[in-house]
Amino acid sequence: MRKRTLIVIIASLSLVFNGCSSAKNNDELDKENGNIKPAVSTLSPSDSNKKENIKYTVLSEFKPFKVDSGYGANILIQEDATKDQIVELIKILAKDNDPVAIDIFSNKVAYDEYIAHKTTETFKKGYIASYTKNKKLPDKPFYKENSITWMQEIGKYSDLFGTTINLDK
């Protein structure tokens, strides 16, 4: 189980650092105070088939495998988000894109530790899920993949740790 987790983390980082172009941080500069404030979005009921709301922040975006039709992101969600809300958010963000790589976090410190390759208790609590989709690129990793792997080791989703949901079913 740990080997699979390590493989998913390494593969996600590989997509972020080696296989993406146009990496950008989706933060806006607060000109009054000189601070950076993250752009926050809300999945509105009209965007969702299940009519569920979820607030999320895009911490960073990139193009997996440098493919323009791809979408990659590191997303910060509200801590009280449900499993169904997370799955619905991923479906909506990935809908018209391929390939897709999305990592979901419940706190910014866990994201920072993910980038720094640290696995503290905060990381184990805050790294919620990893989503991978590659239906169009047979010569790239994860070909025919369209799944969410639950990554939280400690907390609300820890009973799902290491399990995968195939979104093709």
C-alpha positions as CSV (number, residue, x, y, z in Angstrom):
1,M,0.0,0.0,0.0
2,R,2.8,2.4,0.9
3,K,4.6,1.6,-2.4
4,R,1.4,2.7,-4.4
5,T,1.2,5.9,-2.4
6,L,4.8,6.7,-3.0
7,I,4.3,5.9,-6.8
8,V,1.3,8.3,-6.9
9,I,3.2,11.1,-5.2
10,I,6.3,10.7,-7.4
11,A,4.2,10.5,-10.5
12,S,2.2,13.6,-9.5
13,L,5.4,15.5,-8.8
14,S,6.8,14.3,-12.0
15,L,3.8,15.8,-13.9
16,V,4.2,19.0,-12.0
17,F,7.9,19.5,-12.4
18,N,8.9,17.7,-15.6
19,G,5.8,17.4,-17.7
20,C,4.2,20.7,-17.5
21,S,4.5,24.1,-19.2
22,S,3.0,27.5,-18.3
23,A,3.1,26.8,-14.6
24,K,1.3,29.6,-12.9
25,N,0.2,30.5,-9.5
26,N,-3.4,31.7,-9.5
27,D,-2.8,34.3,-6.8
28,E,-3.7,38.0,-7.2
29,L,-1.7,40.8,-5.8
30,D,-3.5,42.9,-3.3
31,K,-2.2,46.3,-4.4
32,E,-3.3,48.1,-1.3
33,N,-1.3,46.0,1.1
34,G,1.2,44.4,-1.2
35,N,0.0,40.9,-0.1
36,I,-0.8,38.0,-2.3
37,K,-4.4,36.7,-1.9
38,P,-5.4,33.4,-3.5
39,A,-8.2,33.4,-6.0
40,V,-11.2,31.5,-4.5
41,S,-13.9,29.9,-6.6
42,T,-17.1,28.3,-5.6
43,L,-18.6,25.4,-7.4
44,S,-22.2,26.6,-7.8
45,P,-25.2,24.4,-7.8
46,S,-25.7,25.2,-11.5
47,D,-22.3,23.7,-12.3
48,S,-23.0,20.5,-10.5
49,N,-25.3,17.6,-11.4
50,K,-25.7,16.8,-7.7
51,K,-26.4,20.4,-6.8
52,E,-23.7,20.6,-4.1
53,N,-21.6,23.6,-3.3
54,I,-17.9,23.5,-2.5
55,K,-15.5,26.4,-2.1
56,Y,-12.0,25.9,-3.4
57,T,-8.8,27.7,-4.1
58,V,-6.6,27.0,-7.0
59,L,-3.1,27.1,-5.5
60,S,-1.3,26.5,-8.8
61,E,-2.1,25.4,-12.3
62,F,-0.1,23.7,-15.1
63,K,-0.4,21.8,-18.3
64,P,0.4,18.0,-17.8
65,F,2.8,16.7,-20.4
66,K,2.9,20.2,-21.9
67,V,-0.4,19.5,-23.7
68,D,-2.7,22.5,-24.3
69,S,-5.9,20.5,-23.8
70,G,-4.6,19.3,-20.4
71,Y,-5.3,20.7,-17.0
72,G,-3.3,20.3,-13.9
73,A,-3.9,22.0,-10.6
74,N,-3.3,21.9,-6.9
75,I,-6.5,22.7,-5.1
76,L,-7.3,23.8,-1.6
77,I,-10.8,22.8,-0.4
78,Q,-12.8,23.7,2.7
79,E,-12.2,21.2,5.5
80,D,-15.8,20.2,5.8
81,A,-16.2,19.1,2.2
82,T,-17.8,15.8,1.7
83,K,-16.4,12.9,-0.3
84,D,-19.2,13.4,-2.9
85,Q,-18.4,17.1,-3.2
86,I,-14.8,16.4,-3.8
87,V,-15.6,13.8,-6.5
88,E,-18.1,16.2,-8.1
89,L,-15.5,19.0,-8.1
90,I,-12.9,16.8,-9.8
91,K,-15.4,15.7,-12.4
92,I,-16.3,19.3,-13.3
93,L,-12.7,20.5,-13.4
94,A,-11.6,17.5,-15.6
95,K,-14.7,17.4,-17.8
96,D,-13.4,18.9,-21.0
97,N,-9.7,18.3,-20.4
98,D,-7.3,15.5,-21.1
99,P,-4.8,14.8,-19.7
100,V,-5.6,15.9,-16.1
101,A,-3.6,15.9,-12.9
102,I,-5.3,17.4,-9.8
103,D,-4.1,17.1,-6.2
104,I,-6.6,18.1,-3.4
105,F,-5.5,19.6,-0.1
106,S,-7.4,20.7,3.0
107,N,-4.7,23.1,4.2
108,K,-2.0,25.2,2.7
109,V,0.8,23.8,4.9
110,A,0.1,20.3,3.6
111,Y,0.5,21.7,0.0
112,D,3.7,23.4,1.0
113,E,5.0,20.2,2.5
114,Y,4.0,18.3,-0.7
115,I,6.1,20.7,-2.8
116,A,9.0,20.4,-0.3
117,H,8.7,16.5,-0.3
118,K,8.0,16.4,3.5
119,T,5.6,13.9,5.1
120,T,4.8,15.3,8.5
121,E,1.6,14.7,10.4
122,T,0.2,17.9,8.8
123,F,0.8,16.5,5.3
124,K,-0.8,13.2,6.3
125,K,-3.9,15.1,7.5
126,G,-4.0,17.6,4.7
127,Y,-3.3,15.7,1.5
128,I,-6.8,14.5,0.6
129,A,-6.8,13.0,-2.9
130,S,-4.9,12.7,-6.2
131,Y,-6.7,12.6,-9.5
132,T,-5.2,11.4,-12.8
133,K,-6.8,11.2,-16.3
134,N,-5.0,10.3,-19.5
135,K,-7.3,8.9,-22.2
136,K,-5.6,10.4,-25.3
137,L,-1.9,9.9,-24.9
138,P,-0.8,6.2,-25.2
139,D,2.9,7.1,-25.2
140,K,2.6,8.9,-21.8
141,P,2.3,7.5,-18.2
142,F,-1.1,6.6,-16.8
143,Y,-2.7,5.9,-20.2
144,K,-6.3,4.8,-19.9
145,E,-6.4,6.1,-16.3
146,N,-9.3,8.1,-15.0
147,S,-9.3,7.7,-11.2
148,I,-9.1,9.4,-7.8
149,T,-6.8,7.9,-5.3
150,W,-7.5,8.9,-1.7
151,M,-4.3,10.1,0.0
152,Q,-5.3,11.2,3.6
153,E,-3.7,9.0,6.2
154,I,-5.0,10.7,9.3
155,G,-8.4,12.3,9.5
156,K,-11.9,12.3,8.0
157,Y,-11.0,10.3,4.8
158,S,-8.3,8.0,6.4
159,D,-10.6,5.0,6.0
160,L,-10.3,5.6,2.2
161,F,-6.5,5.9,2.3
162,G,-5.0,4.1,-0.7
163,T,-8.3,3.2,-2.3
164,T,-9.1,4.3,-5.9
165,I,-12.3,5.4,-7.5
166,N,-12.5,4.7,-11.3
167,L,-14.5,7.5,-12.8
168,D,-15.2,5.5,-16.0
169,K,-17.6,3.2,-14.2
